[in-house]
Amino acid sequence: AEHPAYGKGSLFHRDSIILNFISFLIISLFIFYIASCSDLIPGDMSALSVITLAFLGISAALTTRHLICSATGVLSGKTDVFKEYIASIYMTYRIFALPAFFFVVLIAYTPLSRPEIIVSTGIILFLLIYLYRVIRLFLIFIKRNFSIFYFILYLCALEILPALIILKLTAGRF
């Protein structure tokens, strides 16, 4: 029997695609407010341009992660482990989209003197959800008797390296 989190085609049925689209759009709006509150938007860029770029960046990053996890699963002969982790990745985006929607509505429609507090709260919440995802990966690896060294290699190559690159690119802008 297949695990319900990654059953046949479960990542690409209509409802899942709609949920992902909405989640990515909400997170893109939140990223726009992060950039806006931090004065990271160049004067000639419109809000729609920033939101579109954020949406495309999230979509590209997740598609890349999906392809890498799928390839790693096939090459290692452990496709079920990586399908479960891919489902977990998609779920963390959906989970974060719920509070991000609340934060976006608060920032956009309430007269806040310091929206930076809400933005900071959102970033901290995202980091906590990200930590949950890494712990979930660890538990998946333990449950499936995967090598801890393989887990560390995976974390370094596909979780920590992209985060460090993003930090490097944005370090001088805050």
PyMOL commands that set and color helices and strands:
alter all, ss='L'
color gray80, all
select helices_A, chain A and resi 4-6+10-12+14-37+47-76+79-109+115-143+148-173
alter helices_A, ss='H'
color red, helices_A
deselect
rebuild
show_as cartoon
